[in-house]
Amino acid sequence: MKQVWQFALLASLVATPAAAQQASGDPLTAALKRQWDGIALNLKEAAEKVPEDKYSFKPSQDVKTFAGEIGHGANFNYIFCARIKGEPNPNKEDFEKATSKDVLVKAVIAGNDYCSSLFKGATDKWLLEMVGQGAGPGGGPQAQPRAALLAAHIAHANETYGTIVPYMRMSGIVSPSTARTQKPSR
């Protein structure tokens, strides 16, 4: 089922509008960069927008705090993008344990920048190269195209944002993505 989902996502990314294909010799790279830029902005702005005193908020005892969710997003920027780049994870912190807004905003921005750097010089050919990811059947490495890992990371980052938006709403804070779509009142 997971492979079907990844194939469907990858196919939908390749099927970009004709104008986008003409504007870039690497339409897959351009499509993934647009998606990454969108979720990276949402996570950064959410981390910045929530006041420090709300970072300890959690809707129930069995879920992470807002700080934990922001830290989770920062951690996974490094985990996924290191795999995509084919290098060791440079992050040695566990940001899910951090509680300071200042630390977590900086962590999200640094993680976003780390992932964004993979687009410098990226091409569709490079994104379609196979890289190892975790253990496959029998315990051996399971190779996937870099683009599949990047699509999975973008999906995961969107899920993380989708988790923190209700935290923000319960705290009376309009999420960044909603705020951008609302028209200013006159």
Secondary structure, 3 states (H helix, E strand, C coil): CHHHHHHHHHHHHHCCCHHHHHHCCCHHHHHHHHHHHHHHHHHHHHHHHCCHHHCCCCCCCCCCCHHHHHHHHHHHHHHHHHHHHCCCCCCCCCHHHCCCHHHHHHHHHHHHHHHHHHHCCCCHHHHCCEEEEEECHHHCEEEEEHHHHHHHHHHHHHHHHHHHHHHHHHCCCCCHHHHHHCCCCC
